[in-house]
Structure formats: structure tokens, C-alpha cells
Amino acid sequence: MAAKKAAAVPVTPEMIDKAARTTTVKDLVKLAEAFVRAGAHGPFPTELPIFGPCAVRKPEEGVVYRRHNIPVGTRVNASKITIGKRDGLIFVLPIEGEWVCDKGPVEWIELGWDDVINSFADLADRIEGYLDGVKVAEIQASVKDAIAKNPAMHKILTEGFVLAQTHKKEDVAASVDQEHPLWGQF
């Protein structure tokens, strides 16, 4: 007889507040900032072929995911990081220019950290360079561990992380503008 799955616990503001004070969420916020700062140096070409999920635009279905070979030299930008229930950190990378595979036009690809390390050496190095000693693999492990211990953490981390990335993009865009030598001269 199969065991019944426990009912999902409703997420409360107190749970989100408590989770916001954990090192996992603080590291995710650092990662969001590092990803935005590293992404400012893009687009990044793939250095090795990758077999991974591609968001393909279909006129009749909208955007659907298809696994496809991503060729060497495909240029991508850094967009955002999402959190998967099973995979942990998922890096969303929009295609620079146009790439049409046999399944249709590809809008973006989604990769795990191992694929980012193996396929975009410059991107991975830049992200970890902005993290001041924190390793993305450690953040990945803590996210997966938190979700494994409490499935409600997926929703808590996802919602908080989306908000954190939005704020960091605004902060980084403002600071990058101010770092420009001609900022404020006009």
C-alpha cells in the first residue's frame, strides 16, 4: 500500500519573514546580485554543446519546453534564476539574436549550475567572483536541502527570490550607471 502524501502547509507571512532571515535566503540574494552584475558583461557564447530544455515558441501553443541540442557558439544573456522543486537553482538564459531549431524559434534556455560551469567558463567565473567567497554549489545544496526538509520552502524561496532579483536588478542598474566616468556630467 502506497504512503499518502502529506498535505501542503499554507505559506504565511510569518514563515516568509522567518525564512528571509536564514543564511540560505541571504545567499540567494547575494547570488541574485552576482548574477545581474555578471550578466552585464554578456552575451555569453556556449563553449561546449549542451543538451537541455529550450523554450520554443509555437504559434498554436505559445511557449513550450523541448529538450534540444544547443550548438556551440549560441550566444545567451543572463536573465534570472528560478528555483525548481527537484533541481534547485535554474539559470534562465535568453537567446541573443535568433535561433530556430527543428522544433521552432527558441526564446531561452534553462540550465543547472553544472551546465553553466561546463559551457560558459566566463559567466561562471564572473558569478563566483562577485560572490566574495560563497560558492554557488553550496547555495545549490542548501536550497535543495531546505526544499527536501519542507516542501513549502519551494514556494517561500521562489516568491522571495523573485522579489530579491527584481530589487537587485534595480539597485545594480543604478550603481552601474553611477560607476560610469561620465555619470552626472550632463
Phi and psi restraints in degrees (value plus and minus 20) as a CYANA .aco file:
   2 ALA   PHI     -95.1   -55.1
   2 ALA   PSI     124.2   164.2
   3 ALA   PHI     -94.7   -54.7
   3 ALA   PSI     122.3   162.3
   4 LYS   PHI     -98.7   -58.7
   4 LYS   PSI     123.8   163.8
   5 LYS   PHI     -98.5   -58.5
   5 LYS   PSI     117.1   157.1
   6 ALA   PHI     -87.9   -47.9
   6 ALA   PSI     125.0   165.0
   7 ALA   PHI     -88.3   -48.3
   7 ALA   PSI     124.5   164.5
   8 ALA   PHI     -88.2   -48.2
   8 ALA   PSI     116.2   156.2
   9 VAL   PHI    -100.4   -60.4
   9 VAL   PSI     111.3   151.3
  10 PRO   PHI     -85.5   -45.5
  10 PRO   PSI     119.9   159.9
  11 VAL   PHI    -103.7   -63.7
  11 VAL   PSI     108.5   148.5
  12 THR   PHI    -132.0   -92.0
  12 THR   PSI     139.7   179.7
  13 PRO   PHI     -78.5   -38.5
  13 PRO   PSI     -52.1   -12.1
  14 GLU   PHI     -84.9   -44.9
  14 GLU   PSI     -59.4   -19.4
  15 MET   PHI     -83.7   -43.7
  15 MET   PSI     -62.4   -22.4
  16 ILE   PHI     -85.5   -45.5
  16 ILE   PSI     -61.9   -21.9
  17 ASP   PHI     -82.9   -42.9
  17 ASP   PSI     -63.3   -23.3
  18 LYS   PHI     -85.5   -45.5
  18 LYS   PSI     -61.5   -21.5
  19 ALA   PHI     -86.8   -46.8
  19 ALA   PSI     -52.1   -12.1
  20 ALA   PHI     -84.1   -44.1
  20 ALA   PSI     -42.3    -2.3
  21 ARG   PHI    -111.9   -71.9
  21 ARG   PSI     -19.5    20.5
  22 THR   PHI    -100.9   -60.9
  22 THR   PSI     137.4   177.4
  23 THR   PHI     -86.6   -46.6
  23 THR   PSI     -49.4    -9.4
  24 THR   PHI     -80.4   -40.4
  24 THR   PSI     -67.9   -27.9
  25 VAL   PHI     -89.5   -49.5
  25 VAL   PSI     -58.9   -18.9
  26 LYS   PHI     -82.3   -42.3
  26 LYS   PSI     -59.2   -19.2
  27 ASP   PHI     -88.1   -48.1
  27 ASP   PSI     -55.7   -15.7
  28 LEU   PHI     -83.6   -43.6
  28 LEU   PSI     -58.5   -18.5
  29 VAL   PHI     -85.3   -45.3
  29 VAL   PSI     -61.6   -21.6
  30 LYS   PHI     -81.4   -41.4
  30 LYS   PSI     -61.1   -21.1
  31 LEU   PHI     -84.7   -44.7
  31 LEU   PSI     -59.7   -19.7
  32 ALA   PHI     -79.7   -39.7
  32 ALA   PSI     -64.5   -24.5
  33 GLU   PHI     -85.7   -45.7
  33 GLU   PSI     -64.1   -24.1
  34 ALA   PHI     -82.5   -42.5
  34 ALA   PSI     -59.8   -19.8
  35 PHE   PHI     -85.5   -45.5
  35 PHE   PSI     -61.5   -21.5
  36 VAL   PHI     -85.9   -45.9
  36 VAL   PSI     -64.5   -24.5
  37 ARG   PHI     -84.0   -44.0
  37 ARG   PSI     -62.3   -22.3
  38 ALA   PHI     -87.0   -47.0
  38 ALA   PSI     -58.4   -18.4
  39 GLY   PHI     -84.7   -44.7
  39 GLY   PSI     -43.2    -3.2
  40 ALA   PHI     -85.1   -45.1
  40 ALA   PSI     -36.4     3.6
  41 HIS   PHI    -114.3   -74.3
  41 HIS   PSI     -14.5    25.5
  42 GLY   PHI    -102.0   -62.0
  42 GLY   PSI    -198.3  -158.3
  43 PRO   PHI     -97.1   -57.1
  43 PRO   PSI     140.4   180.4
  44 PHE   PHI    -134.2   -94.2
  44 PHE   PSI     106.8   146.8
  45 PRO   PHI    -102.5   -62.5
  45 PRO   PSI     125.1   165.1
  46 THR   PHI     -92.0   -52.0
  46 THR   PSI     119.4   159.4
  47 GLU   PHI    -123.0   -83.0
  47 GLU   PSI     -38.0     2.0
  48 LEU   PHI    -154.0  -114.0
  48 LEU   PSI     131.1   171.1
  49 PRO   PHI     -87.6   -47.6
  49 PRO   PSI     124.9   164.9
  50 ILE   PHI    -146.7  -106.7
  50 ILE   PSI     121.9   161.9
  51 PHE   PHI    -129.0   -89.0
  51 PHE   PSI      89.3   129.3
  52 GLY   PHI    -176.4  -136.4
  52 GLY   PSI     156.9   196.9
  53 PRO   PHI     -92.0   -52.0
  53 PRO   PSI     110.5   150.5
  54 CYS   PHI    -139.8   -99.8
  54 CYS   PSI     118.3   158.3
  55 ALA   PHI    -107.2   -67.2
  55 ALA   PSI      90.0   130.0
  56 VAL   PHI    -126.5   -86.5
  56 VAL   PSI     111.3   151.3
  57 ARG   PHI    -105.7   -65.7
  57 ARG   PSI      99.6   139.6
  58 LYS   PHI    -133.8   -93.8
  58 LYS   PSI     109.0   149.0
  59 PRO   PHI     -78.4   -38.4
  59 PRO   PSI     -57.3   -17.3
  60 GLU   PHI    -106.2   -66.2
  60 GLU   PSI     -41.1    -1.1
  61 GLU   PHI    -136.2   -96.2
  61 GLU   PSI     -31.9     8.1
  62 GLY   PHI      63.9   103.9
  62 GLY   PSI    -164.0  -124.0
  63 VAL   PHI    -109.2   -69.2
  63 VAL   PSI     106.3   146.3
  64 VAL   PHI    -147.2  -107.2
  64 VAL   PSI     135.6   175.6
  65 TYR   PHI    -117.7   -77.7
  65 TYR   PSI     113.8   153.8
  66 ARG   PHI    -156.2  -116.2
  66 ARG   PSI     117.7   157.7
  67 ARG   PHI     -99.1   -59.1
  67 ARG   PSI     114.0   154.0
  68 HIS   PHI    -172.7  -132.7
  68 HIS   PSI     137.7   177.7
  69 ASN   PHI     -96.9   -56.9
  69 ASN   PSI     105.2   145.2
  70 ILE   PHI    -119.0   -79.0
  70 ILE   PSI      95.0   135.0
  71 PRO   PHI     -91.3   -51.3
  71 PRO   PSI     137.2   177.2
  72 VAL   PHI     -81.1   -41.1
  72 VAL   PSI     120.1   160.1
  73 GLY   PHI      70.6   110.6
  73 GLY   PSI     -25.7    14.3
  74 THR   PHI     -84.6   -44.6
  74 THR   PSI     107.4   147.4
  75 ARG   PHI    -117.1   -77.1
  75 ARG   PSI     111.3   151.3
  76 VAL   PHI    -150.1  -110.1
  76 VAL   PSI     137.0   177.0
  77 ASN   PHI    -128.1   -88.1
  77 ASN   PSI     140.2   180.2
  78 ALA   PHI    -109.1   -69.1
  78 ALA   PSI     102.9   142.9
  79 SER   PHI    -129.5   -89.5
  79 SER   PSI     -87.8   -47.8
  80 LYS   PHI    -177.1  -137.1
  80 LYS   PSI     151.2   191.2
  81 ILE   PHI    -140.4  -100.4
  81 ILE   PSI     113.2   153.2
  82 THR   PHI    -134.3   -94.3
  82 THR   PSI     152.2   192.2
  83 ILE   PHI    -141.4  -101.4
  83 ILE   PSI     100.6   140.6
  84 GLY   PHI    -113.6   -73.6
  84 GLY   PSI     131.2   171.2
  85 LYS   PHI     -84.0   -44.0
  85 LYS   PSI     -56.7   -16.7
  86 ARG   PHI    -121.8   -81.8
  86 ARG   PSI     -57.5   -17.5
  87 ASP   PHI    -114.0   -74.0
  87 ASP   PSI     -32.4     7.6
  88 GLY   PHI      58.3    98.3
  88 GLY   PSI    -148.6  -108.6
  89 LEU   PHI     -91.8   -51.8
  89 LEU   PSI     112.5   152.5
  90 ILE   PHI    -147.7  -107.7
  90 ILE   PSI     101.2   141.2
  91 PHE   PHI    -112.9   -72.9
  91 PHE   PSI     101.1   141.1
  92 VAL   PHI    -115.8   -75.8
  92 VAL   PSI     101.4   141.4
  93 LEU   PHI    -147.6  -107.6
  93 LEU   PSI      82.3   122.3
  94 PRO   PHI     -86.0   -46.0
  94 PRO   PSI     125.7   165.7
  95 ILE   PHI     -94.8   -54.8
  95 ILE   PSI     112.5   152.5
  96 GLU   PHI    -104.0   -64.0
  96 GLU   PSI     105.2   145.2
  97 GLY   PHI      62.4   102.4
  97 GLY   PSI    -166.7  -126.7
  98 GLU   PHI    -146.0  -106.0
  98 GLU   PSI     112.8   152.8
  99 TRP   PHI    -153.3  -113.3
  99 TRP   PSI      98.3   138.3
 100 VAL   PHI    -131.7   -91.7
 100 VAL   PSI      95.1   135.1
 101 CYS   PHI    -112.3   -72.3
 101 CYS   PSI    -199.4  -159.4
 102 ASP   PHI     -86.7   -46.7
 102 ASP   PSI     -30.8     9.2
 103 LYS   PHI    -119.8   -79.8
 103 LYS   PSI     -27.5    12.5
 104 GLY   PHI     112.9   152.9
 104 GLY   PSI    -197.4  -157.4
 105 PRO   PHI     -91.2   -51.2
 105 PRO   PSI     111.0   151.0
 106 VAL   PHI    -112.8   -72.8
 106 VAL   PSI     107.5   147.5
 107 GLU   PHI    -109.9   -69.9
 107 GLU   PSI     -66.3   -26.3
 108 TRP   PHI    -174.6  -134.6
 108 TRP   PSI     146.0   186.0
 109 ILE   PHI    -140.9  -100.9
 109 ILE   PSI     136.3   176.3
 110 GLU   PHI    -145.5  -105.5
 110 GLU   PSI     104.4   144.4
 111 LEU   PHI    -150.6  -110.6
 111 LEU   PSI     132.5   172.5
 112 GLY   PHI    -102.9   -62.9
 112 GLY   PSI     151.3   191.3
 113 TRP   PHI     -80.6   -40.6
 113 TRP   PSI     -59.6   -19.6
 114 ASP   PHI     -79.7   -39.7
 114 ASP   PSI     -59.5   -19.5
 115 ASP   PHI     -88.2   -48.2
 115 ASP   PSI     -56.5   -16.5
 116 VAL   PHI     -84.6   -44.6
 116 VAL   PSI     -63.2   -23.2
 117 ILE   PHI     -82.3   -42.3
 117 ILE   PSI     -66.0   -26.0
 118 ASN   PHI     -96.8   -56.8
 118 ASN   PSI     -41.9    -1.9
 119 SER   PHI    -132.7   -92.7
 119 SER   PSI     -41.1    -1.1
 120 PHE   PHI    -153.4  -113.4
 120 PHE   PSI      56.7    96.7
 121 ALA   PHI     -76.2   -36.2
 121 ALA   PSI     -63.1   -23.1
 122 ASP   PHI     -85.3   -45.3
 122 ASP   PSI     -62.5   -22.5
 123 LEU   PHI     -84.3   -44.3
 123 LEU   PSI     -68.5   -28.5
 124 ALA   PHI     -81.7   -41.7
 124 ALA   PSI     -63.1   -23.1
 125 ASP   PHI     -83.6   -43.6
 125 ASP   PSI     -61.6   -21.6
 126 ARG   PHI     -85.2   -45.2
 126 ARG   PSI     -63.1   -23.1
 127 ILE   PHI     -79.8   -39.8
 127 ILE   PSI     -71.0   -31.0
 128 GLU   PHI     -89.1   -49.1
 128 GLU   PSI     -46.5    -6.5
 129 GLY   PHI     -85.8   -45.8
 129 GLY   PSI     -53.8   -13.8
 130 TYR   PHI    -102.9   -62.9
 130 TYR   PSI     -27.9    12.1
 131 LEU   PHI    -108.1   -68.1
 131 LEU   PSI     -22.8    17.2
 132 ASP   PHI      33.0    73.0
 132 ASP   PSI      34.6    74.6
 133 GLY   PHI      72.4   112.4
 133 GLY   PSI     -36.6     3.4
 134 VAL   PHI     -98.9   -58.9
 134 VAL   PSI     116.5   156.5
 135 LYS   PHI    -119.1   -79.1
 135 LYS   PSI     117.9   157.9
 136 VAL   PHI     -82.8   -42.8
 136 VAL   PSI     -55.7   -15.7
 137 ALA   PHI     -81.1   -41.1
 137 ALA   PSI     -55.1   -15.1
 138 GLU   PHI     -89.7   -49.7
 138 GLU   PSI     -59.9   -19.9
 139 ILE   PHI     -83.1   -43.1
 139 ILE   PSI     -64.5   -24.5
 140 GLN   PHI     -76.7   -36.7
 140 GLN   PSI     -66.9   -26.9
 141 ALA   PHI     -84.1   -44.1
 141 ALA   PSI     -61.2   -21.2
 142 SER   PHI     -89.3   -49.3
 142 SER   PSI     -55.1   -15.1
 143 VAL   PHI     -85.6   -45.6
 143 VAL   PSI     -67.8   -27.8
 144 LYS   PHI     -82.3   -42.3
 144 LYS   PSI     -59.0   -19.0
 145 ASP   PHI     -85.6   -45.6
 145 ASP   PSI     -63.4   -23.4
 146 ALA   PHI     -82.0   -42.0
 146 ALA   PSI     -61.8   -21.8
 147 ILE   PHI     -90.0   -50.0
 147 ILE   PSI     -57.1   -17.1
 148 ALA   PHI     -85.4   -45.4
 148 ALA   PSI     -58.2   -18.2
 149 LYS   PHI     -91.4   -51.4
 149 LYS   PSI     -57.9   -17.9
 150 ASN   PHI    -165.0  -125.0
 150 ASN   PSI      84.9   124.9
 151 PRO   PHI     -77.7   -37.7
 151 PRO   PSI     -44.5    -4.5
 152 ALA   PHI     -85.9   -45.9
 152 ALA   PSI     -40.9    -0.9
 153 MET   PHI     -83.8   -43.8
 153 MET   PSI     -45.1    -5.1
 154 HIS   PHI     -79.1   -39.1
 154 HIS   PSI     -69.3   -29.3
 155 LYS   PHI     -87.1   -47.1
 155 LYS   PSI     -62.2   -22.2
 156 ILE   PHI     -81.6   -41.6
 156 ILE   PSI     -69.9   -29.9
 157 LEU   PHI     -85.0   -45.0
 157 LEU   PSI     -61.4   -21.4
 158 THR   PHI     -81.8   -41.8
 158 THR   PSI     -70.7   -30.7
 159 GLU   PHI     -84.9   -44.9
 159 GLU   PSI     -63.3   -23.3
 160 GLY   PHI     -86.4   -46.4
 160 GLY   PSI     -57.2   -17.2
 161 PHE   PHI     -91.6   -51.6
 161 PHE   PSI     -57.5   -17.5
 162 VAL   PHI     -81.3   -41.3
 162 VAL   PSI     -64.9   -24.9
 163 LEU   PHI     -83.9   -43.9
 163 LEU   PSI     -63.2   -23.2
 164 ALA   PHI     -82.3   -42.3
 164 ALA   PSI     -61.4   -21.4
 165 GLN   PHI     -85.3   -45.3
 165 GLN   PSI     -59.0   -19.0
 166 THR   PHI     -82.1   -42.1
 166 THR   PSI     -66.8   -26.8
 167 HIS   PHI     -84.4   -44.4
 167 HIS   PSI     -62.4   -22.4
 168 LYS   PHI     -85.9   -45.9
 168 LYS   PSI     -57.9   -17.9
 169 LYS   PHI     -81.6   -41.6
 169 LYS   PSI     -61.3   -21.3
 170 GLU   PHI     -86.2   -46.2
 170 GLU   PSI     -64.7   -24.7
 171 ASP   PHI     -83.6   -43.6
 171 ASP   PSI     -65.4   -25.4
 172 VAL   PHI     -86.8   -46.8
 172 VAL   PSI     -61.3   -21.3
 173 ALA   PHI     -79.9   -39.9
 173 ALA   PSI     -61.9   -21.9
 174 ALA   PHI     -86.8   -46.8
 174 ALA   PSI     -63.0   -23.0
 175 SER   PHI     -91.1   -51.1
 175 SER   PSI     -55.9   -15.9
 176 VAL   PHI     -85.8   -45.8
 176 VAL   PSI     -59.6   -19.6
 177 ASP   PHI     -81.8   -41.8
 177 ASP   PSI     -61.3   -21.3
 178 GLN   PHI     -91.8   -51.8
 178 GLN   PSI     -44.2    -4.2
 179 GLU   PHI     -95.9   -55.9
 179 GLU   PSI     -37.3     2.7
 180 HIS   PHI     -84.8   -44.8
 180 HIS   PSI     115.1   155.1
 181 PRO   PHI     -81.3   -41.3
 181 PRO   PSI     -43.0    -3.0
 182 LEU   PHI    -119.4   -79.4
 182 LEU   PSI     -10.7    29.3
 183 TRP   PHI     -82.6   -42.6
 183 TRP   PSI     109.6   149.6
 184 GLY   PHI      62.5   102.5
 184 GLY   PSI     -16.1    23.9
 185 GLN   PHI    -105.3   -65.3
 185 GLN   PSI     -34.7     5.3
